[in-house]
Amino acid sequence: MKAEPAAQARLLDLQNLDTELQRLDHRARTLPEVAEAAALKERADELEAELISVRTKASDIERRQRKAESDVEQVRNRADRDNKALESGQITNAKELQNLQSEIASLARRQGELEEIVLEVMEQSEELSSEVDRVAAAREEAVAEHTATVARRDTALAEIHLDRTRLSQDRERVAEEVPADLLALYDKLRAQYDGVAAAPLRYGRCGGCKLVLSTAEINEIKATAADEIVRCEDCRRILIRTEDSDAAGRDAE
């Protein structure tokens, strides 16, 4: 394949642009805010589920408390009626009087038991109420942190997008100056070799694989016409000859 030296040289400009675009893409994928936002979203979702669960338990306890308080009230009312009946003196039958006294005593015991239940449930309700407050506060904090992180992420991604748009426009302009067949080869090699298809030959060293060419390889390249496309024998990337391509300067490195 042949191409004017100037067109070959433009491949280095194109490669630099593609490398920078690749770097921007990598930066967009690996922004710390991306992983941080995902982790905070997961944390906020977990806390939301926990909050729903704790609120459900608190609601159940509140219903139990209301039921227990209602039971206490019913027993207390029944005991009040029995005490009033006892104090009225209207019951003169000894058996009925004994039964009434026995019922009053039983109601007193029952009221005491129910009041213990009420106290126990109230303690559980207070604990759950505190737990609801704690989880709700943690969720609000996670949501706030997520919102702030998303804002930072989006700002960074917007900046990357602007840089990428500018570089893409530059790439289109440079690509237009490269012959179609050479551009096709370049794109093919770039897909094969981790995004690097063209590399400068400086001081007898390939800029792609960083290996030093043999003297025979250097002499072969020197003997090749300037418009002939040459490639590295080791990495097979396109070699772009420069003013410093000659191997004479290798020992100085």
C-alpha positions in Angstrom: 0.0 0.0 0.0 1.2 3.5 -0.9 0.5 6.9 0.5 2.2 10.3 0.5 4.5 10.8 3.5 2.4 13.8 4.5 -0.7 11.5 4.6 1.2 8.9 6.6 2.3 11.6 9.1 -1.4 12.5 9.6 -1.9 9.0 10.9 0.1 10.1 14.0 -2.2 13.0 14.5 -5.2 10.7 14.1 -3.6 8.2 16.5 -3.1 10.9 19.1 -6.7 12.0 18.8 -8.0 8.4 19.0 -5.8 7.8 22.1 -7.2 10.8 23.7 -10.7 9.8 22.9 -10.0 6.3 24.3 -8.7 7.9 27.4 -11.8 10.1 27.8 -14.0 7.0 27.3 -12.0 5.1 30.0 -12.3 8.1 32.3 -16.1 8.3 31.8 -16.4 4.6 32.6 -14.1 4.8 35.7 -15.2 8.1 37.3 -15.2 7.5 41.0 -18.6 9.3 41.2 -20.1 6.6 39.0 -19.4 3.8 41.4 -20.1 6.0 44.4 -23.5 7.1 43.1 -24.4 3.4 42.4 -23.4 2.4 45.9 -25.3 5.3 47.5 -28.4 4.4 45.4 -28.2 0.8 46.6 -27.7 2.0 50.2 -30.7 4.4 49.9 -32.8 1.6 48.5 -31.8 -0.8 51.3 -32.7 1.9 53.9 -36.0 2.5 52.2 -36.9 -1.2 52.4 -35.7 -1.2 56.0 -37.8 1.9 56.8 -40.9 0.3 55.3 -40.3 -2.8 57.4 -39.7 -0.9 60.6 -42.7 1.4 60.0 -44.9 -1.7 59.4 -43.7 -3.2 62.7 -44.3 0.1 64.5 -47.8 0.3 63.0 -48.5 -3.3 64.2 -47.3 -2.4 67.7 -49.5 0.7 67.7 -52.5 -1.5 66.9 -51.5 -3.9 69.7 -51.2 -1.0 72.1 -54.6 0.3 71.2 -56.1 -3.1 71.5 -54.4 -3.7 74.9 -55.5 -0.2 76.1 -59.1 -1.0 74.9 -59.1 -4.3 76.8 -57.9 -2.5 80.0 -60.6 0.0 79.6 -63.3 -2.7 79.1 -62.1 -4.5 82.2 -61.9 -1.3 84.2 -65.4 -0.4 83.2 -66.7 -3.8 84.1 -64.9 -3.6 87.5 -66.4 -0.1 88.1 -69.9 -1.5 87.5 -69.3 -4.4 89.8 -67.9 -2.2 92.5 -70.8 0.2 92.3 -73.2 -2.8 92.5 -71.3 -4.1 95.5 -71.3 -0.7 97.2 -75.0 -0.1 96.5 -76.0 -2.7 99.0 -78.7 -4.0 96.7 -77.2 -7.5 96.6 -78.2 -9.3 99.7 -77.9 -12.9 98.5 -74.7 -14.3 100.0 -73.9 -16.5 97.0 -74.4 -13.6 94.6 -72.3 -11.4 96.8 -69.5 -13.9 96.9 -69.6 -14.4 93.2 -69.5 -10.6 92.7 -66.6 -10.2 95.0 -64.8 -13.1 93.2 -65.4 -11.4 89.9 -64.1 -8.1 91.1 -60.9 -9.8 92.3 -60.6 -11.6 89.0 -61.1 -8.4 87.1 -58.4 -6.7 89.2 -56.0 -9.5 88.4 -56.9 -9.3 84.7 -56.6 -5.5 84.7 -53.1 -5.8 86.2 -52.1 -8.4 83.5 -53.4 -6.2 80.7 -51.7 -3.1 82.1 -48.4 -5.1 82.1 -49.1 -5.9 78.5 -49.8 -2.2 77.7 -46.5 -1.2 79.4 -44.6 -3.8 77.5 -46.1 -2.8 74.2 -45.5 0.9 74.9 -41.8 0.1 75.4 -41.7 -1.8 72.2 -43.5 1.1 70.5 -41.0 3.6 71.8 -38.1 1.5 70.7 -39.6 1.1 67.2 -40.4 4.8 67.0 -36.7 5.5 67.7 -35.7 3.0 65.1 -38.0 4.6 62.6 -36.4 8.0 63.3 -32.9 6.5 63.0 -33.5 4.7 59.7 -35.4 7.6 58.3 -32.5 9.9 59.1 -30.0 7.5 57.6 -32.0 7.2 54.5 -32.3 11.0 54.1 -28.6 11.3 54.5 -27.9 8.6 51.9 -30.4 10.2 49.5 -28.7 13.6 50.0 -25.3 12.1 49.4 -26.5 10.3 46.3 -28.0 13.5 44.9 -24.8 15.4 45.5 -22.7 12.6 44.0 -25.0 12.4 41.0 -24.6 16.1 40.4 -20.8 15.8 40.6 -20.9 12.8 38.3 -23.1 14.5 35.7 -20.9 17.6 35.8 -17.8 15.5 35.1 -19.5 13.5 32.4 -20.7 16.8 30.7 -17.2 18.1 30.7 -16.0 14.8 29.2 -18.7 14.9 26.6 -17.7 18.5 25.6 -14.0 17.4 25.2 -15.1 14.3 23.3 -17.2 16.3 20.9 -14.3 18.7 20.2 -11.9 15.8 19.7 -14.3 13.9 17.5 -14.7 16.9 15.2 -10.9 17.2 15.0 -10.7 13.5 14.2 -13.2 13.8 11.4 -11.2 16.7 9.9 -7.9 14.8 10.1 -9.4 11.5 8.8 -10.5 13.4 5.7 -6.8 14.0 4.9 -6.0 10.3 5.0 -6.5 8.1 1.9 -9.5 5.8 2.3 -7.5 2.6 1.9 -4.9 3.7 4.5 -7.7 4.8 6.8 -9.4 1.5 6.5 -6.2 -0.3 7.4 -5.6 2.0 10.3 -9.1 1.4 11.7 -8.7 -2.3 11.3 -5.4 -2.4 13.1 -6.6 -0.1 15.8 -9.4 -2.6 16.6 -6.9 -5.4 16.7 -4.1 -3.8 18.7 -5.9 -2.2 21.7 -6.5 1.1 20.0 -3.0 1.7 18.7 -2.6 1.2 15.0 0.1 3.7 14.0 3.4 4.5 15.8 6.4 6.7 15.1 9.8 5.2 14.3 12.3 7.1 16.3 15.9 6.1 16.9 15.3 2.7 15.5 12.5 2.0 18.0 8.9 1.3 17.3 6.6 3.6 19.2 4.0 1.0 19.4 5.6 -2.1 21.0 8.7 -0.1 22.2 11.0 -2.7 20.7 14.3 -1.7 18.9 14.4 -2.8 15.3 17.4 -4.7 14.0 20.0 -3.0 11.8 18.7 -5.1 8.9 15.2 -4.0 9.5 16.2 -0.3 9.7 18.2 -0.7 6.4 15.3 -2.3 4.7 13.0 0.6 5.8 15.6 3.1 4.6 15.6 1.4 1.2 11.8 1.5 1.0 10.2 4.3 -1.0 8.9 7.1 1.1 5.4 6.6 -0.1 5.4 2.9 0.8 3.6 1.9 4.0 5.9 0.1 6.3 4.9 -2.0 9.4 6.7 -3.1 12.5 7.8 -6.7 12.1 7.1 -7.4 15.8 3.7 -5.7 16.5 2.5 -5.2 12.9 1.5 -1.7 13.5 2.0 1.0 10.9 5.4 2.6 11.3 5.5 6.3 10.5 9.0 7.4 9.6 10.3 10.6 11.2 13.5 12.7 11.0 14.8 10.6 13.9 13.9 7.2 12.5 17.5 6.2 11.9 19.0 3.8 14.4 22.1 5.9 14.8 20.7 7.5 17.9 19.8 4.3 19.8 22.9 4.1 21.8 22.2 7.6 23.2 19.0 6.4 24.9 
